[in-house]
Amino acid sequence: MPQTLLARIAFIPDRTPTSEAVRQWGSGAVGQWGSEGSLPHCPIAPLHHCLISFAPCPCYSPAVSVSAIVITLNEAANIQACLESVAWADERLVVDCGSSDDTVAIATRCGARVLTHAWLGYSAQKNWAAGEAAHDWIVSVDADERVTPELAAEMRAALAAPGDRAGFRVPRVTFHLGRWIRCTDWYPDYQLRLYDRRRARWNGRKVHESVSADGPVGRLTSELQHFAYRDIAHHVDTINRYTTLAALHMREQGRRTGIVELLLHPPAAFLRNYVLRRGFSAGLPGLIISTMNSYYVFLKFAKLAAIQNTIAPVPER
């Protein structure tokens, strides 16, 4: 399809242009595009069509180019599917920090540009990767995340006319224990993952890092898929690692804890997850996740208490 015509095609779900709409472009349009009443399917969302209108087509002609960035360490099991989900981006950049598996080879085979850089921490590593990207607009995804065709279409539409926005938040849904979890603290878990690096950057937290933007932020509706845990054992391992980082971050922020926090915060977290945020609606997985989220809170404060005792000054004799 000629790009001069594509510049005036809008992305509309599940509709086919009428022959009258095609004729509005003048004689010859039908002959260029195929039979009357039909247009090619959008390449990034097969269930959608391009429909004539006076708006840019997000699947072909965004106003700005975008780089998809992924930071990795031993992500051979995930990286191919991740990169395939952002194949629509103008650039795919993988920043690896020393994988001992086939992550780099797979990423290279998928056509990504691969850089190796020593680990700086989650936020710093992602900021470094964004700085190395070829384009100012960034789609940042983790190796265990997938951009669905519907989200890709929304992102391209947003890039067609970003206006004054510094970025766009997307809802993230996690697959765990055999189902998608759309309850508890895990959902909708909005993440700012499409952003302009000139006006937004990762905030420096040791864990559960996020992007902070200097300017208005839009919100998209299609989900970013997250395959966070292989099983409960992997979930427990991740909690152990992340709570250590969370406790260190709290200590750096001057936070302190004691018996009250250890007694009250974990059960409050369980009630919030299981009752207020409808963990009960997910059956047994909802109960397990609510309990694990409560355990996360307990372990975070317990580790903070241990750090306080470890670094407390030794009393004079």
Secondary structure, DSSP 8 states (H G I E B T S, - for coil): --HHHHTTEEEEET----HHHHHTT-TTHHHHH-STT---B-TT-TTEEEEESSS--TTT--SS-EEEEEEESS-TTTHHHHHHHTTTSSEEEEEES--SSSHHHHHHHTT-EEEE-----HHHHHHHHHHHSSSSEEEE--TTEEE-HHHHHHHHHHHHS-TT-SEEEE-EEEEETTEEE-SGGGSS--EEEEEETTTEEE---SSS--EEESS-EEE--S-EEE---SSHHHHHHHHHHHHHHHHHHHHHTT----HHHHHHHHHHHHHIIIIIT-GGGGHHHHHHHHHHHHHHHHHHHHHHHHHHHHHS-----
